[in-house]
């Protein structure tokens, strides 16, 4: 399986905590590529996709993705698009993460609106998968149906729930 592209500069305590988390992922058997600037401190032992810009939390998502073409988020999305990574993650600007994925990777055919899936731990059982966790302030009925379908597929693929309740 391809590695996961990790935005090394996304989040409040980046890059230190992000790199520490990446090391834990590697210890658990998950391949990781970091996305960040040349000379990033602490990234020894990781492949690095170079990116010279960062999209900050206060910045407008869509315009930042369009204007900061060498940002960590854009480069991470391009790694997935180009087949260098299987997925991307960031603890940074959620709207910009979604925008970079949409503008660089596109949508799955037939999906009208993407959704953020958030597994919510439940002691003694599999997690509940919450969709949509913040990406859409307003939704249409068709999107809700699609969110339910996407959540069902995710719950089955990730947690082995064969007939999840929606």
Secondary structure, DSSP 8 states (H G I E B T S, - for coil): ---EEEETT-STTTTHHHHHHHHHHHHTT--EEEEE-TT-TT-TTSEEEE--B---TTS-HHHHHHH-TTBHHHHHHHHHHTTS-SEEE-SS-HHHHHHHHHHHH---TT-SS---EEEEEETTEEEEEEE-SSS-SS--HHHHHHHHHHHHHHHHHHH--TT---
